[in-house]
Amino acid sequence: MNPINEHNEKSISFQELFVLLKRYLALIIAAGLIGGIVTYCICSFFVAPVYEANAKMIVNSRQEQTGSVTNDQITSAQKLVDTYAIIIRSQPVLEPVIQNLNLPTDVEKLAKKVTVTSVNDTQVMQIAVQSKDPEQALQIVEQIVAICPSIIIDAVEAGSVKTIEPAHLKKEPVAPSTNLFTVVAAFLCMVAVVMIVILRFLLDNTYKSETDLRNDLELPVLGVIPDYEYCMKQKAEGKEGKYY
């Protein structure tokens, strides 16, 4: 087999990898710190925060209004949550909201800001609205909670909804997740530097010592020519080393 081809198929052992990464440890950490700091600054000063307001309503089937509640009725009410979610995010509910608040948007865009979910697979559903304007998010939820019960009763004769937690605004923004983005960015920057270091090592086909020559060419080394300036520098620093 051609010795040169053998050298081109360069590999790295765990010991070599450890030594290589240790040599560039400061650079790897610095890349992580820079990436994390830059991401934190971008999220904190250049990305507008998004706020969320929500309210909770309980879903009742028509049978629950008189008599005892059975498991089948509870299950039926849970299934109605999906139906109510479609109605709440539809034109009959959102169009009056837009008109009442004089919002500069349409039903389709507003529907993307509204989410309706079941709370822990119960009869309770949560209506949430996210917006860069916290006051606007709160007003939209308040309007939805006020408008949707009558429309739901008209559309779905099998059930109704009742507010159990009025609209309220979360104090802290829900996006961007600055801490999470900072950690992820720092990690990705460190990984990127590690990959570059390893790639440069694998693509470097130069021989650094007589040991490399013996291992790759399987030939004895008859002599070496030291780099005089490098050796003098190493000697001045109290180190021993050679470069060939």
Contacts in CASP RR format, 6 or more apart in sequence:
PFRMAT RR
TARGET T0000
AUTHOR 0000-0000-0000
METHOD contacts of the structure
MODEL  1
MNPINEHNEKSISFQELFVLLKRYLALIIAAGLIGGIVTYCICSFFVAPV
YEANAKMIVNSRQEQTGSVTNDQITSAQKLVDTYAIIIRSQPVLEPVIQN
LNLPTDVEKLAKKVTVTSVNDTQVMQIAVQSKDPEQALQIVEQIVAICPS
IIIDAVEAGSVKTIEPAHLKKEPVAPSTNLFTVVAAFLCMVAVVMIVILR
FLLDNTYKSETDLRNDLELPVLGVIPDYEYCMKQKAEGKEGKYY
3 216 0 8 1.000
3 217 0 8 1.000
3 218 0 8 1.000
6 216 0 8 1.000
7 205 0 8 1.000
7 216 0 8 1.000
7 217 0 8 1.000
8 205 0 8 1.000
10 201 0 8 1.000
10 202 0 8 1.000
10 204 0 8 1.000
10 205 0 8 1.000
11 202 0 8 1.000
12 20 0 8 1.000
12 198 0 8 1.000
12 201 0 8 1.000
12 202 0 8 1.000
16 201 0 8 1.000
17 198 0 8 1.000
20 197 0 8 1.000
20 198 0 8 1.000
20 201 0 8 1.000
21 28 0 8 1.000
21 194 0 8 1.000
21 197 0 8 1.000
24 193 0 8 1.000
24 197 0 8 1.000
27 193 0 8 1.000
27 197 0 8 1.000
28 190 0 8 1.000
28 193 0 8 1.000
28 194 0 8 1.000
28 197 0 8 1.000
29 190 0 8 1.000
31 189 0 8 1.000
31 190 0 8 1.000
31 192 0 8 1.000
31 193 0 8 1.000
32 185 0 8 1.000
32 186 0 8 1.000
32 187 0 8 1.000
32 189 0 8 1.000
32 190 0 8 1.000
32 193 0 8 1.000
33 186 0 8 1.000
34 189 0 8 1.000
35 185 0 8 1.000
35 186 0 8 1.000
35 189 0 8 1.000
36 182 0 8 1.000
36 183 0 8 1.000
36 185 0 8 1.000
36 186 0 8 1.000
36 189 0 8 1.000
38 185 0 8 1.000
39 181 0 8 1.000
39 182 0 8 1.000
39 184 0 8 1.000
39 185 0 8 1.000
39 186 0 8 1.000
40 178 0 8 1.000
40 181 0 8 1.000
40 182 0 8 1.000
43 176 0 8 1.000
43 178 0 8 1.000
43 181 0 8 1.000
43 182 0 8 1.000
44 178 0 8 1.000
47 176 0 8 1.000
48 132 0 8 1.000
49 132 0 8 1.000
49 173 0 8 1.000
49 175 0 8 1.000
49 176 0 8 1.000
50 130 0 8 1.000
50 131 0 8 1.000
50 132 0 8 1.000
50 173 0 8 1.000
50 174 0 8 1.000
50 175 0 8 1.000
50 176 0 8 1.000
51 130 0 8 1.000
51 131 0 8 1.000
51 132 0 8 1.000
51 133 0 8 1.000
51 134 0 8 1.000
51 137 0 8 1.000
51 169 0 8 1.000
51 170 0 8 1.000
51 173 0 8 1.000
51 174 0 8 1.000
52 128 0 8 1.000
52 129 0 8 1.000
52 130 0 8 1.000
52 137 0 8 1.000
52 169 0 8 1.000
52 170 0 8 1.000
52 174 0 8 1.000
53 128 0 8 1.000
53 129 0 8 1.000
53 131 0 8 1.000
53 134 0 8 1.000
53 137 0 8 1.000
53 138 0 8 1.000
53 140 0 8 1.000
53 141 0 8 1.000
53 167 0 8 1.000
53 168 0 8 1.000
53 169 0 8 1.000
53 170 0 8 1.000
54 126 0 8 1.000
54 127 0 8 1.000
54 128 0 8 1.000
54 129 0 8 1.000
54 141 0 8 1.000
54 167 0 8 1.000
54 168 0 8 1.000
54 170 0 8 1.000
55 126 0 8 1.000
55 127 0 8 1.000
55 141 0 8 1.000
55 142 0 8 1.000
55 144 0 8 1.000
55 145 0 8 1.000
55 163 0 8 1.000
55 165 0 8 1.000
55 166 0 8 1.000
55 167 0 8 1.000
55 168 0 8 1.000
56 119 0 8 1.000
56 124 0 8 1.000
56 125 0 8 1.000
56 126 0 8 1.000
56 127 0 8 1.000
56 163 0 8 1.000
56 164 0 8 1.000
56 165 0 8 1.000
57 124 0 8 1.000
57 125 0 8 1.000
57 127 0 8 1.000
57 145 0 8 1.000
57 149 0 8 1.000
57 161 0 8 1.000
57 162 0 8 1.000
57 163 0 8 1.000
57 164 0 8 1.000
58 123 0 8 1.000
58 124 0 8 1.000
58 125 0 8 1.000
58 161 0 8 1.000
58 162 0 8 1.000
58 164 0 8 1.000
59 77 0 8 1.000
59 78 0 8 1.000
59 80 0 8 1.000
59 81 0 8 1.000
59 84 0 8 1.000
59 123 0 8 1.000
59 124 0 8 1.000
59 125 0 8 1.000
59 159 0 8 1.000
59 161 0 8 1.000
60 77 0 8 1.000
60 123 0 8 1.000
60 159 0 8 1.000
60 160 0 8 1.000
60 161 0 8 1.000
60 162 0 8 1.000
61 73 0 8 1.000
61 76 0 8 1.000
61 77 0 8 1.000
61 80 0 8 1.000
61 158 0 8 1.000
61 159 0 8 1.000
62 157 0 8 1.000
62 158 0 8 1.000
62 159 0 8 1.000
62 160 0 8 1.000
63 73 0 8 1.000
64 73 0 8 1.000
64 77 0 8 1.000
65 160 0 8 1.000
74 123 0 8 1.000
76 158 0 8 1.000
77 123 0 8 1.000
77 159 0 8 1.000
78 118 0 8 1.000
78 121 0 8 1.000
78 122 0 8 1.000
78 123 0 8 1.000
80 156 0 8 1.000
80 158 0 8 1.000
80 159 0 8 1.000
81 116 0 8 1.000
81 117 0 8 1.000
81 118 0 8 1.000
81 123 0 8 1.000
81 125 0 8 1.000
83 156 0 8 1.000
84 116 0 8 1.000
84 125 0 8 1.000
84 148 0 8 1.000
84 152 0 8 1.000
84 156 0 8 1.000
84 161 0 8 1.000
85 116 0 8 1.000
85 117 0 8 1.000
85 125 0 8 1.000
87 93 0 8 1.000
87 148 0 8 1.000
87 151 0 8 1.000
87 152 0 8 1.000
87 155 0 8 1.000
87 156 0 8 1.000
88 114 0 8 1.000
88 116 0 8 1.000
88 127 0 8 1.000
88 144 0 8 1.000
88 148 0 8 1.000
88 152 0 8 1.000
89 111 0 8 1.000
89 114 0 8 1.000
89 116 0 8 1.000
90 107 0 8 1.000
90 111 0 8 1.000
91 107 0 8 1.000
92 151 0 8 1.000
92 155 0 8 1.000
93 144 0 8 1.000
93 147 0 8 1.000
93 148 0 8 1.000
93 151 0 8 1.000
94 107 0 8 1.000
94 110 0 8 1.000
94 111 0 8 1.000
94 114 0 8 1.000
94 144 0 8 1.000
95 107 0 8 1.000
96 143 0 8 1.000
96 147 0 8 1.000
97 103 0 8 1.000
97 110 0 8 1.000
97 140 0 8 1.000
97 143 0 8 1.000
97 144 0 8 1.000
97 147 0 8 1.000
98 105 0 8 1.000
98 106 0 8 1.000
98 107 0 8 1.000
98 110 0 8 1.000
100 143 0 8 1.000
101 136 0 8 1.000
101 139 0 8 1.000
101 140 0 8 1.000
101 143 0 8 1.000
103 110 0 8 1.000
103 136 0 8 1.000
103 140 0 8 1.000
110 140 0 8 1.000
113 129 0 8 1.000
113 130 0 8 1.000
113 131 0 8 1.000
113 137 0 8 1.000
113 140 0 8 1.000
114 127 0 8 1.000
114 128 0 8 1.000
114 129 0 8 1.000
114 140 0 8 1.000
114 144 0 8 1.000
115 127 0 8 1.000
115 128 0 8 1.000
115 129 0 8 1.000
115 130 0 8 1.000
116 125 0 8 1.000
116 126 0 8 1.000
116 127 0 8 1.000
116 128 0 8 1.000
117 125 0 8 1.000
117 126 0 8 1.000
117 128 0 8 1.000
118 124 0 8 1.000
118 125 0 8 1.000
118 126 0 8 1.000
119 125 0 8 1.000
119 126 0 8 1.000
124 164 0 8 1.000
125 161 0 8 1.000
127 141 0 8 1.000
127 144 0 8 1.000
127 145 0 8 1.000
128 141 0 8 1.000
129 137 0 8 1.000
129 140 0 8 1.000
129 141 0 8 1.000
129 144 0 8 1.000
130 137 0 8 1.000
130 174 0 8 1.000
130 175 0 8 1.000
131 137 0 8 1.000
131 140 0 8 1.000
134 169 0 8 1.000
135 169 0 8 1.000
137 169 0 8 1.000
138 167 0 8 1.000
138 168 0 8 1.000
138 169 0 8 1.000
141 167 0 8 1.000
142 166 0 8 1.000
142 167 0 8 1.000
145 163 0 8 1.000
145 166 0 8 1.000
145 167 0 8 1.000
148 161 0 8 1.000
149 160 0 8 1.000
149 161 0 8 1.000
149 162 0 8 1.000
149 163 0 8 1.000
152 159 0 8 1.000
152 160 0 8 1.000
152 161 0 8 1.000
153 159 0 8 1.000
153 160 0 8 1.000
207 213 0 8 1.000
207 216 0 8 1.000
207 244 0 8 1.000
208 243 0 8 1.000
208 244 0 8 1.000
209 242 0 8 1.000
209 244 0 8 1.000
210 221 0 8 1.000
210 223 0 8 1.000
210 224 0 8 1.000
210 244 0 8 1.000
213 219 0 8 1.000
213 221 0 8 1.000
214 220 0 8 1.000
214 221 0 8 1.000
224 242 0 8 1.000
224 244 0 8 1.000
225 244 0 8 1.000
226 242 0 8 1.000
226 243 0 8 1.000
226 244 0 8 1.000
227 242 0 8 1.000
227 243 0 8 1.000
227 244 0 8 1.000
230 241 0 8 1.000
230 242 0 8 1.000
230 243 0 8 1.000
231 241 0 8 1.000
231 242 0 8 1.000
231 243 0 8 1.000
234 240 0 8 1.000
234 241 0 8 1.000
END
